[in-house]
Amino acid sequence: MVKGLPQKMFLGQDYRSPLSAKVFSSWDFCIQGQEAATIKKHEISNEFKVELEEGRHLLMVQHQTRAQRACHLLTYLRVNTLIGLLVVGAISAIFWATKYSQDNKEESLFLLLQYLPPGVIALVNFLGPLLFVFLVQLENYPPNTEVNLTLIWCVVLKLASLGMFSFSLGQTVLCIGRNKTSCESYGYNACDYQCWEDSVGEELYKLSIFNFLLTVAFTFLVSLPRRLLVERFSGRFWAWLDREEFLLPKNVLDIVEGQTVTWMGLFYCPLLPLLNSIFVFLTFYIKKYTLLRNCRPSPRPFRASSSIFFFQLVLILGLLLAAVPLGYVVSSIRSSWDCGLFTNYSAPWQVVPELVTLRLPPPSQRILHYLGSHAFSFPLLILLSLVLTVCVSQSQASARAIRGLRKQLVWQVQEKWHLVDDLSRLLPEPGSGDSLGPESPHSRGSRPRYFCPGFPCPGSPGPRAPRPEPSLEDPAGLRGVPVPAPRCRFPSGVEL
């Protein structure tokens, strides 16, 4: 491994830490229990599998012809197009389910119809990831690409389903994109929704409660009986069925979805964050029971540490998905005439300028007006541009420094090999009868000129095979005197 270290791609953008670093530094010596040691072994094994599979796939890509690359690109487009069509069909089903549920409020089965949109959303979010995993596994993707592609489409499905649910509610309640006479005077569907904020809040309550009830039902009505049946019976079918596979990305995305629904309901249902906190607390222990009792580990390796940024990005996207409709409603939509705190205002945001005028002293008002004027915006934009330029320059300088350090690392490894080669020629082999007496002028003259101990030797050649050393003469007349063998021998180049 050390001999192949200089040949690693230190200087490319696809630089990865060598396997030697994982071999010598992956184990945690603080582990004491046997169970923890077994888990750590599986984790290290998964890391090696991912590294080797990525390396194999990289070599295959490098040796592909243009025709093979074109076929691979067409396959990639085919899979993603099919998954995109499934996502479009899923969000269309959510749209029509919400529209049908809201348009048939007078039906006798409305008690069941009002839970139709949450049910369709839950069904889509349950079947969608399974289909995505099946379709992605049909192609020969490396492990990281497979996991990342599935995660991206799962995120698109969940966020698109919530976005379509919000749009369908807005179209029905606020007459967005519809021409109805009842919306002309009030700005919303005043005939069917006299307190439209309460109606939207009810739908978000239903969605949050239904997701939690579905988690409980799936744990105790599906996962638990499945585990009991697999442990009770034996056969090919039960061996194929096995326990449920615990998918860490899916469970994290479910929590992100619940948090996004909570953000969407901050304005309409203020108690929804408290309810969601209780649900998250109970969901933690339910998932813990499911993981420890009913599930088996996933055979597909997944690097949780490298996906922290991805899940944070998904949270930011969920926050934007909740903030954009909420900002539009607060700033532009008329509040309900019959209920609410903002019945006397054209929009809830109109309360803020009025309170600023009535409650703040004139100096504070002038400061706020200046902060909202162009005289403050343009200097702030210029300042942010300068800060961004400095950050980009510093990032480029850091990248150049990293490239320089990588080159220096390569040079240092090469010079270590030069030292090993030079010292292996200088030191005698054990048992050859060479004495360790004073060095003769002949042996001193045979010392290589480019040997520089402790300092790099730029431009010196790489490791070479050792040559036979010249015999040392005996200038002091010590022939025949027994000389003890050296206690330490530096390994030769062949042994290394």
N, C-alpha and C positions, 0 to 999 in steps of 0.2 A: 504493500500500500504506500509506503514511504517512497519507494522507487518510482511509482507511477504518479506521485504527487505533482512533480513539475509539469506533467503532461495534461493536467486538468485545465479546463477552460476558465482560468481565473479572469481573463480580460474581456470576456463577452458579457452581453446583457443577460444571457441565460445561465449565469453563474449560479451554482448551487453548492451547498456545503458538501464536501466529500463524505463517502460512507465511513471513512476512517474516523471522522469526528463523531458520527453517530455511534460507532462501535465502542469508542473509548469514553464517551461522555454522556451516553444516554441513560445509564443505570443510576438510580437514586439509592445511595448507600444508607439513607435514613430509614429505608423500609425494613421492617422487622417481622410482620405477619406473613404467613404463607399465602393468604388470599390476596393481599396487596402485591406481593411479589408476582403472583400469577397474572394479575391484571397488568402489571408493568411489563411483563414479558410479552403479553399479547399486544400491548401498545407499541413496544419496540418492533415486534414482528410486523405489525401493520405499517409502520414507518418504512421498514426495509422493503416490504412488498410494493409500497407506493413508489419508492425511489427506483427500484429495479424495473417496475412496469413503465414508469415515465422514461427511464433511459432506453428501454427496449423500443418504446413507441417513437422516441426521438431518432433513434437509428433507422427505424423503418421509414420515417418521414424523409430523412436525408437521402435515402436510397430510392425513393419513389421517382418514377418518370413523370413527364408532363401529363400523359394520359391517365395515369393512376391518380395524380393530384386532381385532375378535372373530375374523375369519377367520385373521388372522396368529397369534393366540393358539392357535386350534385346530390350525393347522399345526404350531406349535412343540410342542404337547402330543403330536400324532400322531408326529412324528419321535422325540421323546424316549421315548415309550412303546414304539415299535418297537425302539429301541436298548436300552432296559431289558429287554425280552423276550429280545433276543439275549444280553445279559449273563447273565440267569438261565439260559438254555439252556446257555451256555458253562460256568458254574460247576457246573451239574448234570452235564454230561459229565465234568468233572474229578472230581467226587465218585464217580460210578459207575466211572470208570476206575481210581481208586485203590482202591476197594472190591473190584473184580474182580481186580485185581492181587494184593492181599493175601489174598484168599480162595482163590486158586488157586496157592498156593506149591508144591504137590506135583505140579503138571502138568509134563509133559515140555518144554513150551514156556515154562517159567518164566523162562528167560534172556531171552526177548523180552518176556514180560509184565512183568518188573520195570522195564523202561523205558517201559511204557505210560503211566503218569501224567506223567512229564516230556515225553513226546512229545505228549500231548493238550494240556498247558499251553503248549508251544511253538507248536502248531498254532493254538490259540485266540488267543494273543498275536500271531500273524502275520496271521491272517485278520480278527480283530476290528477293528483300526485301519483296514484297507482298507475294510471295510464301513461303518465310522463316517464316514470321509471321503466315501464315495459318497453316503450318506444325507444328510449335512449339506449337501453341495454341491447337492442337489436343491432346497433352499430358498434363498431370496434373502437370505442373511445378509450383513452387512458382514464385511470380512476379519478384524477382531479377534474378532468373535463366532464366526465359523466356526472359527478356530484354537483359541480358548479352549474352545469346546464340544467339539471333537474331543479336545483334551487332557484335559478332565475325564473324559470317558467312557473314554479309554484308561487313565487312572489308576485309575478304578473297576474296570475289567476286570482289570488286573494285580494290584491289591491284593486284590480279591475272589477271584481264582484262587488266590493264595497262602494266603489265609485259609481257603478251602474245602479246599485240600490239607492244611493243618494240622488242620482239624477232622476230615477223613476219616481221617487217621492216628490222631488221638486216639480216634475212635470204634472203630477196629479194634484198636489196641494197648492203650489204656487203658479200653476198654469204656464210653466216654462215651455214654450214652443206650441202652445195650444191657444185656440181662439174660443173663449167662452164669455158669454155676456155677464156672468156673475163675477168675472175677474176685472171688468172694466172699471167699476167704481171703487173697489176695495184693494186691488192689487194682489188678491189671492182668492181661492175658491171659497167664498164666504157662505155659499149655500150648503156645502157638505162639511166644511171645516170652519166653524165659527171661532174656535181656538186652535189654530193650525200648529202653534208651537207645542201644545199638549199632544196633538196627534203624532207629530214627528218624534217627540220624546217617547211616546208609547211604543212606536215601532223599534226604536233603539233599545228600550227596555226588553222588548220581546226577543230581539236578536241576541242580546247579552245573556239573558236567562236561558234561551234555547241552546246556546252553545255550551253553557255549563251543564245543563241537564243531559245533553248529548254525550259529553265527556263521561259523566257518571254512568249513564246507561251503557255506553260502549265498554266501559271497564268491567262492570259487574254482570252484564248480559251477553257479552261477546268474548272478551279476552279471558275472563275467569272460566266459563264453561269450555272454551277451547283448550285451555291448559289442562283442565281435569280430564277431558276426553282423550287428549294425547297421552297423558300419564296412565290412563286406565287401559286403553286398548293398544294393540300392536298390529302392525301390518304396513303394507306399502302406502296405502292412502294416508294413514295417520303419520307415518314417517315423512311423507311429502307435505302434509299439512303443518306439522310441527307447531311450536309456539309462535306467538305473534312476534314479529321483528320490531324492536324498538328503534325508531328513526329519530335521532336527535334533531335534525333540521326541521322536520315536520312539527314536532312538539314546540320548538322555539318559535316557529312561524305562527302557530296557534295562539301563543301568548301575545305575540306582536299584533295579531289581528284583534284580539280582545282589547289591547291597549288603544288601538286605532279607533275602535267603536266607542271607547270611553272618551277619547278626545272629541269625537264627532258629537257626543251628547252633552258636552260641558254647558252649552248655552240652553239646551232644551230640557235637560233633566239633571239638576245639580247634585242629586244623590247617587247618580250612576258611578262616579269614582269610588264612593264608599262601598257600593255593592260590588264593583269589580275587585276592590281590595279583598273583600271576603272571599270572592270566587277564586282569586289567585292563591290565597292562603290554603283553601281547601283543595284546589287543583294540585298544589305542590305535593301534598301527602297522598292524593289519589294516584298521581303519576309515579311517586316513589313506590307505592305498593305494586303498581303495574309493572314497573321496571324490575323490582326484586323478586316478584312472585310469578308473574304471568308471561314475561317476555324473555327473549333470547337476544344476545348481542348481534348487531348487524354484521354480516360477513364482508360488506363493502367498507373499506377503510375510509374514515372521515377525520380530517384534521380540524378539530374544534378550535384550536388556538389560532389558526390562520383565517378563520371565518368570523372572528369577533368584529372586525371592521365591516364585513358584509352585513351582519345583523344590525349593527348600528346604522348603516346606510338605509336598511329597510325601515328602521324606526323613524328616521328622518323623512323618508318618503311617505310613511303613514301619517306623520305629523302634518306634512304639506297637504296630503289628501283630505285631512280633517280641517285644516286651517283655511284653505281656499274657499270651499262652500260656506263655511262659517263667516269668513270676512265679507263675502258677498251678501249674505243674509243680514248681517249686522249693519252694513253700510248702505244697502239699497232697497231692502224689502220692507214693505209696510207691516207694522205689528198688528196683532188682532185688535179689532174694535171693541170686543166684548170682554176681554180678559187680558191680563198681563200687566207689567209695570210700565210699558211704553205705549199705551193707547193714545196719548195726546201728542205723539211725535210721528213724523213721517218715516223715520227709521230709528232704530235704537242708538245709533251713533250720534244723533242730534243732542243727546243728553250731555255728551262730553263738552262741546263748545259752550253750552249754556252754563254748565257748572264752572267751567273755567272763567266765564265772564262774571258770574255772580259771587264766587267764593274766593278767587285768587286776587291778591293785590295787583295794582297796575304794573309794578316792575316785573313780577313773575309772568304776567300776561305778555309783556313785551318780549321777554326772553323766549317764551313758548312760540310766539309769532315769528321771532327771528330764526328759531330752530326749524320752523316749517317753511321758511322762505327760500328763494333761489340764492340769496346772498350767503346762506350757510351751506346749501347743498353743493354748489360748485367747488368751493374750497375743500369741502369734505371729500368730494370725488377725486380731486387732484391729490389730496393727501393719501387717500386709499390707493391710488395708482402708484404713487411713490413707494408706499409700503410694499405693495405687490411686486414692484420692480426689484426692491431690495431683497425680498424673500426669494424671488426667482434667481437672482444673481448668486445669493448665498447657496441655494440648492445646486446650481451649476458648479460653483466652486467646491462644494462638498463632493459632488460626483467626480470632479477631476482629482480631488485628493484620494478618493476611494480607488480610482483607477491607478494612481501612482503607488498606493500602498499594495495593491494587488501585484503590480510589476515588481515592487521591492520584495514581496513575499516569494515570487518566483525566483528572483535572483538569489535570495538567501538560501533557498532550498538547493539551487544549483551549486552554490559555493560550499554548502555542507558536503555535497557529494565530491567536490574537488578536494576538500580536506580529507575525507574518508579515503579517496583514492591515493593521495600523496602519502598519508600516514601508513596506509597498508603496504606501500612500497618501501618505506623507510624502516619499519619495524620488522625484525626477523621472525620467521616462522618457528614455532616451538619444535624442539627435537631435531633441528637441522644442524646442531653443533656450533651454531654461531654464538660467539661470546658477546657479552655486554660491556666489554672493556672500552678503553678510550677509542674514539673514532679516528680512523686513519685518514690521511689526506686524500687517498683515492675515493673512500666512501663519502668524504665531505664534498669532493668534486662531483660525485654522481648525484648529489641532491638536486631535485628539480628547481629551476630558477623561479617558477611562478608560484611557489608555495608561500602564502602570506597568512600566518596563523592569526586568528582573531579579527582579520579585516577581509572585506570582500575583494575578490579579484575580478574586476570587470573584464569581460571578453574572454575569460578562460573557457576551455572546452568542457563538455559534460563528463559524466562518469565514464571511465575507461576500465577495461579489463586489466588486472595487475600483471606486470611483467616480472620475470624471475630476477631476484635481486643479485647483484654481484657479491662474491664471497669477500668477507672482510679479512684483511691481513692481520697478522699478529705482531705489531711492532714492539710490544713490550716483553716478548719472550714468555708469554703465559700459556704456551701450548702444553697440553697435558694436564693442566690444573683444572679440576672440576669446577664448573660454573653453575650455580643454581639456576633452575628454569625461572623465567619471569613469572611473577605472580598474576599480572594482568596482561592480557594480549588484546590488542585492538583487532577487531574482525577485518578480514580482507574483503576486497571488492567482490570476489566470487561468492563468499559466504553471505554477503548482504544481498 
